[in-house]
Amino acid sequence: MDLTSKQRAQLRGLANSIDTILIVGKEGIGDNLVKQADDALKARELIKGKVLENSLLSPREAAEALAPLTRSEVVQVIGTKFVLYRPSHKKDKKDRIVLVQDKKRSRS
């Protein structure tokens, strides 16, 4: 699943209003952190994480390492924070995030 720039922009806007629920510390990315991220993505689809200063990973490295482990996409990395997205198939339709679709212009 590759996100388009419009979809990333939509998800960045939604991420502004959510709290940071994932913290990457000096231990880095362990099994507990991956499980926590996976559970949060299952429940919310969109999560925000933070990398502490004492971590050996940069925020970009942490996001890019977590994304394949949780089958998610990196939406944004800014400062010490990052945002991950994974569509949920378990949630009710009304609770899911509906991504905008790019309309490709056809030239005649």
C-alpha positions in Angstrom: 0.0 0.0 0.0 1.6 3.3 -1.1 0.0 6.5 0.1 -0.4 9.4 -2.3 0.6 12.9 -1.3 -3.0 13.9 -0.9 -3.6 10.9 1.4 -0.5 11.7 3.4 -1.7 15.3 3.8 -5.1 14.0 5.0 -3.5 11.7 7.5 -1.1 14.5 8.7 -4.1 16.7 9.4 -5.9 13.9 11.4 -2.7 13.2 13.3 -2.5 16.8 14.6 -5.3 16.1 17.0 -4.2 12.8 18.4 -2.0 12.2 21.4 1.4 10.6 21.4 1.0 7.0 22.6 4.2 5.3 21.6 7.6 6.1 23.2 10.9 4.8 21.8 13.6 5.1 24.5 17.1 3.9 25.0 16.1 0.3 24.7 15.1 0.9 21.0 12.5 -1.2 19.3 11.8 -4.4 21.2 9.1 -7.0 21.0 6.9 -5.1 23.6 7.1 -1.9 21.6 6.2 -3.7 18.4 3.2 -5.4 20.1 2.1 -2.1 21.6 2.3 -0.4 18.2 0.5 -3.3 16.5 -2.4 -3.2 19.1 -2.7 0.5 18.8 -2.8 0.4 15.0 -5.5 -2.3 15.2 -7.6 -0.1 17.5 -6.9 3.4 16.0 -5.4 3.0 12.5 -3.3 6.2 13.0 -0.8 6.5 15.9 1.8 9.0 16.9 5.1 8.1 18.4 8.0 10.0 20.0 11.7 9.1 20.2 13.4 10.2 23.4 16.8 12.0 23.3 18.5 9.1 25.0 17.5 6.7 22.2 20.1 5.4 19.9 17.7 5.7 16.9 16.7 8.9 15.1 12.9 9.5 14.7 13.2 8.6 11.0 15.1 5.4 11.8 12.6 4.4 14.5 9.6 5.0 12.2 11.1 3.2 9.2 12.1 0.2 11.5 8.6 0.0 13.1 6.6 0.3 9.8 7.5 -3.1 8.3 7.3 -4.8 11.7 3.7 -3.5 12.1 2.7 -3.7 8.4 2.1 0.1 8.5 3.1 3.2 6.5 5.2 6.1 7.8 3.0 9.1 7.3 5.2 11.8 8.7 8.4 12.4 10.7 8.8 15.8 12.3 11.2 16.7 15.1 11.2 13.9 17.6 7.7 12.6 16.6 6.5 10.2 13.9 3.1 9.1 12.6 2.2 5.6 11.4 -0.9 4.5 9.6 -2.4 1.0 8.9 -6.0 0.6 7.6 -8.1 -1.6 9.9 -10.4 -4.2 8.4 -11.8 -5.1 11.8 -13.3 -1.8 12.7 -16.9 -0.8 11.8 -17.1 1.1 8.5 -18.3 4.2 10.2 -15.2 4.3 12.5 -12.6 3.7 9.8 -10.5 6.4 8.2 -11.6 6.9 4.6 -8.7 8.1 2.5 -9.2 10.5 -0.3 -8.8 9.0 -3.7 -6.7 10.7 -6.3 -8.6 11.4 -9.5 -6.3 10.9 -12.4 -6.9 13.4 -15.2 -7.2 11.8 -18.6 -6.2 13.9 -21.6 -8.1 13.4 -24.8 
